[in-house]
Amino acid sequence: MAALTAVAAPATAATAADEPERRVQVAMVNFTDSRIPDAGRLETALKDNYFGASGSLTSYYNEVTGGATTFKAAEGDGVTGPVDIDLAATGCDTGKINELTRKALAAQGVAEDSYDHLSLVFPSEKAGCDWLALGTVGGGTTWMPIGADGKMSMTALVHEFGHNFGYSHHMRLRCPEGDLGAGCKEDGTSHKSPMGGGGWEAGLTSPELLHNKWLSGSEVAKVGKSGTYALRPLYGSGSGVRALDIPLGDDRLVVELRHESGTVDGEIQGVHAYRAPGGDYAKSALLDPTSDADESTGGEAPADADALKAGTTLTDKARKVKVEVVKAGAESATVEVSLDGVAAPAKSEAAADAPNDARPEGGSTDLAETGGNSDTTLAYSVGGALLLASGGAFLLKSRRRG
């Protein structure tokens, strides 16, 4: 697998909060030596990709956040151009593409304060970018090269806006027999999120939702003592606890139940746990106690192949933390949590009033790449198979449920 990297970049968007919608400006860009061949056809496709009622960037984030954040077209229908910039495509100079496009937009009356996200769409043929898409981490800019056929990977688009919301690439930690203190080792991506190779058919993980406060207080049990807790699926209607947020030294251990709901999580089922280093939910990783189970093997394994089955325990002896899955069903799960070496009582803890004190994200303005094989026909091909999945201001609103 080719490497995925993140590099520092200047901030490109204000980090506003409490806005009802995120304003997205999509700009089609022409270089001096490479132009979009059919701007009219591409504009129609981009309107569907970004703002369509279904199968779009907007519909995805509206669904996974329960309506807590939505996108809207920044100017007119949200798609402008083609904008001609005085730059050759060769070299894929992302900084110059961004700078010159913003200047050209401003000259046309599209001011930077009129949008929260700027998505740059440009021909890939001569640019030679060695990634499929790019997004600022905690910023508001995405770069989306396209091929002559004008097709775009929706997984890459959703993934890059995920970077805009502050998410890192989502990895998998193998922890033999659930021993969290025995040197868990990174082993590829989690396949539990578009940020971890799960494609845009996957919902976001509970730590990612916590990062943006897209889980309300009644949906999160902030565990402060040993107890037995009931979980309902992370996505779907109804009330109840959807995530356990457990102290693990300076880190946090987050436990969730996943089950198919709406258009997401058809390939993700069962109880899963994540470690958030230093309490940074945006950098969480899947904790996998199995030696090699992974449901992402092209339909060869069941959707819950790497889920925590009933009887599975995660243990950190040094921190005196133990988590055991007592029951794991499609609609509910029961999880025992033991803190400070105190055994969990048998009764279920009432967690409906547990507070959600998830931290807002920091001011990171990194760039994160996405490349490789898409869930759709790619606009162009790159060498190697890279992580696919898509991407800074964000909203601090409670996620709404039906």
C-alpha distance (Angstrom), angle and dihedral (degrees) to the residues before:
residue distance angle dihedral
M1 . . .
A2 3.78 . .
A3 3.77 117.6 .
L4 3.78 123.9 -90.4
T5 3.78 115.5 -148.2
A6 3.78 140.8 -173.0
V7 3.80 122.3 -155.6
A8 3.79 133.1 -176.8
A9 3.79 117.7 -93.8
P10 3.81 136.1 174.1
A11 3.79 117.1 -89.9
T12 3.78 110.7 -96.6
A13 3.80 106.1 -179.0
A14 3.77 139.5 38.9
T15 3.79 114.7 -106.3
A16 3.77 98.5 -128.8
A17 3.78 123.7 174.3
D18 3.78 135.4 -163.4
E19 3.81 93.7 32.5
P20 3.82 113.9 140.9
E21 3.80 94.0 -135.9
R22 3.77 140.5 16.7
R23 3.80 112.4 -120.6
V24 3.80 111.8 -137.2
Q25 3.79 124.2 -165.0
V26 3.80 116.1 -167.6
A27 3.81 114.6 -162.7
M28 3.79 123.7 -166.0
V29 3.81 107.6 -148.7
N30 3.81 131.7 -155.3
F31 3.82 122.3 -162.8
T32 3.79 124.6 -150.8
D33 3.80 90.1 -106.5
S34 3.82 102.2 27.6
R35 3.78 129.1 46.4
I36 3.79 137.1 -177.5
P37 3.82 103.4 -99.4
D38 3.81 100.2 -147.5
A39 3.79 110.4 19.4
G40 3.79 94.4 173.7
R41 3.79 94.0 56.0
L42 3.78 91.8 43.9
E43 3.80 92.9 50.1
T44 3.80 90.6 55.0
A45 3.81 91.2 49.3
L46 3.81 92.9 47.6
K47 3.79 92.5 52.5
D48 3.80 88.3 55.8
N49 3.81 94.4 43.1
Y50 3.79 95.7 50.1
F51 3.80 106.0 27.0
G52 3.81 108.3 17.1
A53 3.81 119.7 132.7
S54 3.81 90.3 -119.4
G55 3.80 136.8 16.7
S56 3.81 91.8 23.5
L57 3.78 141.6 112.3
T58 3.80 88.9 -102.5
S59 3.79 95.9 49.3
Y60 3.83 92.1 47.3
Y61 3.79 97.1 53.6
N62 3.79 92.5 38.9
E63 3.82 88.3 56.5
V64 3.81 100.3 43.7
T65 3.81 93.7 44.7
G66 3.79 93.0 45.4
G67 3.79 89.6 -121.9
A68 3.81 93.6 -53.3
T69 3.79 89.5 125.5
T70 3.79 130.8 21.5
F71 3.76 135.8 174.6
K72 3.78 129.7 -127.2
A73 3.77 135.0 -174.0
A74 3.81 108.5 -91.7
E75 3.80 99.9 -150.7
G76 3.78 123.3 17.5
D77 3.78 106.0 -45.2
G78 3.82 92.2 -9.5
V79 3.81 96.6 -109.8
T80 3.80 121.0 95.2
G81 3.79 137.5 173.2
P82 2.84 152.1 -20.8
V83 3.80 85.1 -116.4
D84 3.80 114.0 -160.7
I85 3.81 114.0 -139.3
D86 3.81 127.5 -172.9
L87 3.80 95.7 -118.3
A88 3.78 135.7 102.5
A89 3.79 115.1 -123.8
T90 3.79 95.6 -131.3
G91 3.78 113.1 104.0
C92 3.81 96.8 28.5
D93 3.82 93.1 -119.4
T94 3.81 99.2 -167.5
G95 3.79 94.7 -176.6
K96 3.80 93.6 53.6
I97 3.81 93.0 43.1
N98 3.80 88.8 54.4
E99 3.80 95.8 43.5
L100 3.79 97.2 46.0
T101 3.80 94.1 43.6
R102 3.80 92.1 52.4
K103 3.80 90.3 49.8
A104 3.81 91.3 49.1
L105 3.79 91.4 49.0
A106 3.80 91.5 49.3
A107 3.82 89.7 50.9
Q108 3.80 87.4 55.3
G109 3.80 91.8 51.3
V110 3.82 97.9 -98.3
A111 3.81 101.3 128.1
E112 3.80 122.3 -159.7
D113 3.81 91.4 -120.3
S114 3.81 89.2 61.4
Y115 3.82 93.1 72.5
D116 3.81 139.1 41.0
H117 3.81 96.8 -161.2
L118 3.79 128.3 35.3
S119 3.80 116.5 -163.4
L120 3.80 114.6 -166.1
V121 3.81 114.7 -153.4
F122 3.80 116.1 -172.6
P123 3.83 140.7 156.3
S124 3.78 112.4 -82.9
E125 3.80 101.3 -162.0
K126 3.81 99.2 92.3
A127 3.80 98.5 17.9
G128 3.79 91.8 75.7
C129 3.81 95.3 -159.6
D130 3.80 109.8 179.8
W131 3.81 92.9 -143.9
L132 3.78 133.1 63.6
A133 3.80 95.1 -131.2
L134 3.79 139.9 -13.3
G135 3.80 135.9 -149.5
T136 3.79 138.0 179.7
V137 3.80 112.0 -113.2
G138 3.79 105.9 -125.9
G139 3.82 89.9 -3.2
G140 3.78 132.5 94.9
T141 3.80 107.8 -116.0
T142 3.80 130.9 99.0
W143 3.80 129.2 -179.3
M144 3.82 115.0 -150.9
P145 3.84 115.2 -178.7
I146 3.81 114.4 -163.1
G147 3.78 134.3 -164.0
A148 3.78 129.0 -127.3
D149 3.80 90.7 -85.8
G150 3.82 90.4 59.8
K151 3.79 93.9 -130.7
M152 3.79 119.9 150.3
S153 3.79 130.9 -162.5
M154 3.80 108.1 -120.4
T155 3.79 89.7 -160.9
A156 3.82 89.8 57.8
L157 3.81 91.4 47.1
V158 3.81 93.9 50.8
H159 3.81 89.9 44.2
E160 3.80 95.3 52.4
F161 3.80 92.6 49.2
G162 3.80 85.4 51.3
H163 3.79 87.0 60.4
N164 3.80 88.2 51.2
F165 3.80 87.3 56.8
G166 3.81 88.9 55.2
Y167 3.81 103.1 -99.0
S168 3.78 123.5 146.7
H169 3.80 122.5 -149.0
H170 3.79 106.8 -72.0
M171 3.81 113.2 -121.3
R172 3.81 138.5 -170.9
L173 3.81 124.1 -121.6
R174 3.81 117.1 -158.9
C175 3.80 108.9 -145.1
P176 3.82 110.1 -177.0
E177 3.80 110.9 -127.5
G178 3.79 90.4 -12.0
D179 3.80 94.6 -68.6
L180 3.81 103.4 150.9
G181 3.78 92.7 -175.0
A182 3.81 97.7 52.6
G183 3.76 98.4 83.0
C184 3.80 107.5 -81.9
K185 3.80 109.0 -146.8
E186 3.78 128.4 -144.6
D187 3.79 111.7 -112.3
G188 3.77 112.9 177.7
T189 3.77 126.8 -68.7
S190 3.79 129.0 -30.1
H191 3.83 100.8 -123.9
K192 3.82 86.7 -148.3
S193 3.80 97.1 104.9
P194 3.81 140.5 25.0
M195 3.80 82.7 -107.2
G196 3.80 90.4 62.0
G197 3.78 106.9 43.5
G198 3.80 94.6 -81.5
G199 3.79 93.4 121.9
W200 3.76 123.9 -134.6
E201 3.79 89.4 -67.1
A202 3.83 86.4 75.2
G203 3.77 122.6 82.6
L204 3.78 121.9 -133.1
T205 3.81 117.0 -87.6
S206 3.80 121.3 -106.2
P207 3.84 92.1 -107.2
E208 3.80 89.7 54.0
L209 3.80 89.6 50.6
L210 3.81 89.7 47.7
H211 3.80 90.1 51.9
N212 3.80 90.1 63.9
K213 3.81 95.9 32.5
W214 3.77 90.3 -113.5
L215 3.79 89.9 143.6
S216 3.80 115.0 72.7
G217 3.80 124.8 -134.6
S218 3.79 93.9 -100.5
E219 3.80 90.7 53.3
V220 3.80 95.4 54.1
A221 3.80 125.9 63.4
K222 3.80 107.2 -154.2
V223 3.79 95.7 -155.6
G224 3.79 113.9 -140.7
K225 3.80 101.3 158.9
S226 3.79 140.8 23.4
G227 3.77 112.8 -73.3
T228 3.79 149.1 134.4
Y229 3.79 112.5 -102.6
A230 3.80 134.7 -166.9
L231 3.81 119.5 -139.6
R232 3.78 130.3 -163.1
P233 3.83 123.5 -164.4
L234 3.79 117.2 -68.7
Y235 3.80 91.5 -125.2
G236 3.79 129.3 42.0
S237 3.79 139.3 63.4
G238 3.77 127.9 -60.7
S239 3.78 134.6 55.5
G240 3.79 133.5 -79.3
V241 3.78 142.4 91.3
R242 3.80 112.4 -45.7
A243 3.80 100.6 173.8
L244 3.80 138.8 26.2
D245 3.81 115.3 -143.8
I246 3.81 107.6 -159.8
P247 3.83 130.0 -177.5
L248 3.82 115.1 -117.8
G249 3.78 104.8 176.5
D250 3.80 105.8 -75.5
D251 3.81 90.0 -17.4
R252 3.80 131.5 73.3
L253 3.81 126.8 -126.7
V254 3.81 112.7 -150.9
V255 3.83 122.0 -166.6
E256 3.81 125.5 -167.6
L257 3.81 142.3 168.1
R258 3.81 117.1 -131.3
H259 3.79 126.7 -161.1
E260 3.80 133.8 158.2
S261 3.80 112.8 -80.5
G262 3.79 128.5 167.6
T263 3.79 108.4 -38.7
V264 3.82 97.4 -22.8
D265 3.80 139.5 79.0
G266 3.79 98.9 20.0
E267 3.81 87.5 137.8
I268 3.82 96.8 38.4
Q269 3.80 120.6 73.9
G270 3.79 138.7 157.0
V271 3.80 139.1 24.6
H272 3.81 117.7 -32.0
A273 3.78 133.3 178.9
Y274 3.80 131.7 -154.4
R275 3.79 136.7 -166.6
A276 3.81 117.4 -138.2
P277 3.83 107.6 -162.0
G278 3.79 112.2 -134.2
G279 3.79 88.4 -6.4
D280 3.82 91.8 -66.1
Y281 3.80 101.7 144.1
A282 3.82 91.9 -174.4
K283 3.82 89.7 65.5
S284 3.79 98.4 46.2
A285 3.81 122.7 139.2
L286 3.79 132.7 -156.5
L287 3.82 115.8 -102.9
D288 3.79 108.3 -140.2
P289 3.83 116.9 -176.3
T290 3.82 93.1 -174.1
S291 3.79 124.1 95.8
D292 3.78 97.7 -128.6
A293 3.82 112.0 -16.8
D294 3.78 114.4 138.6
E295 3.79 125.0 158.4
S296 3.81 91.5 -154.4
T297 3.81 95.7 83.8
G298 3.78 96.9 115.8
G299 3.79 97.5 -87.0
E300 3.81 94.1 -46.0
A301 3.81 93.1 112.7
P302 3.82 130.9 43.4
A303 3.79 120.2 -98.9
D304 3.81 91.1 -106.9
A305 3.82 96.7 46.7
D306 3.80 93.4 122.6
A307 3.82 97.5 30.2
L308 3.81 121.3 119.9
K309 3.80 103.4 -99.7
A310 3.80 124.1 -153.3
G311 3.80 108.4 -72.0
T312 3.81 94.4 29.1
T313 3.80 116.0 131.7
L314 3.79 133.5 -164.2
T315 3.79 112.9 -157.8
D316 3.78 137.2 -174.9
K317 3.80 106.5 -178.6
A318 3.79 95.3 -176.3
R319 3.80 91.8 56.3
K320 3.83 92.7 36.1
V321 3.80 93.5 -125.3
K322 3.79 125.1 141.6
V323 3.80 128.0 174.6
E324 3.80 120.7 -172.4
V325 3.80 128.1 -175.8
V326 3.80 104.8 -137.6
K327 3.79 97.4 175.4
A328 3.79 132.1 9.0
G329 3.79 119.9 -173.6
A330 3.78 136.1 152.8
E331 3.81 94.8 -99.1
S332 3.80 102.8 27.2
A333 3.78 144.5 14.4
T334 3.78 134.6 -165.4
V335 3.80 119.3 -143.1
E336 3.82 128.8 -174.9
V337 3.79 117.0 -149.9
S338 3.80 122.1 -165.6
L339 3.81 118.1 -169.1
D340 3.81 128.3 -173.9
G341 3.79 90.0 5.5
V342 3.82 92.6 -63.5
A343 3.80 112.3 136.5
A344 3.79 116.6 -122.2
P345 3.81 114.9 -105.7
A346 3.77 115.8 -121.2
K347 3.80 96.7 -118.5
S348 3.81 123.2 89.1
E349 3.79 115.8 -103.5
A350 3.81 116.6 -127.9
A351 3.78 103.4 -120.0
A352 3.80 101.6 165.0
D353 3.81 91.7 107.0
A354 3.79 96.3 41.6
P355 3.80 108.7 132.8
N356 3.77 124.6 -121.5
D357 3.79 106.3 -137.8
A358 3.80 95.8 165.3
R359 3.77 110.6 159.6
P360 3.80 120.1 -114.8
E361 3.77 111.9 -116.0
G362 3.76 123.1 -94.5
G363 3.77 127.9 -114.0
S364 3.79 99.4 -89.7
T365 3.77 114.1 157.3
D366 3.79 101.5 -176.8
L367 3.77 127.0 142.9
A368 3.77 119.6 -123.5
E369 3.77 125.2 -165.7
T370 3.77 131.0 -143.3
G371 3.77 122.1 -166.8
G372 3.77 142.5 153.6
N373 3.74 137.1 49.6
S374 3.78 117.0 4.9
D375 3.75 134.0 -153.4
T376 3.80 86.7 -116.6
T377 3.79 132.5 40.4
L378 3.78 104.5 -67.8
A379 3.75 123.6 -123.5
Y380 3.78 89.5 -129.6
S381 3.76 139.8 -7.4
V382 3.77 128.6 -106.5
G383 3.78 132.1 -170.0
G384 3.79 116.7 -91.4
A385 3.78 132.0 7.9
L386 3.78 109.7 -78.4
L387 3.76 132.3 -176.1
L388 3.77 112.6 -78.4
A389 3.62 124.0 -165.9
S390 4.64 121.4 107.2
G391 5.21 154.4 -104.3
G392 8.85 164.9 -8.3
A393 3.31 121.7 -96.9
F394 3.76 122.3 32.1
L395 3.75 141.7 178.6
L396 3.77 127.4 -95.9
K397 3.80 98.0 -153.7
S398 3.77 132.5 128.8
R399 3.76 113.0 -101.8
R400 3.78 112.3 -112.1
R401 3.78 124.5 -134.4
G402 3.77 133.7 -160.5
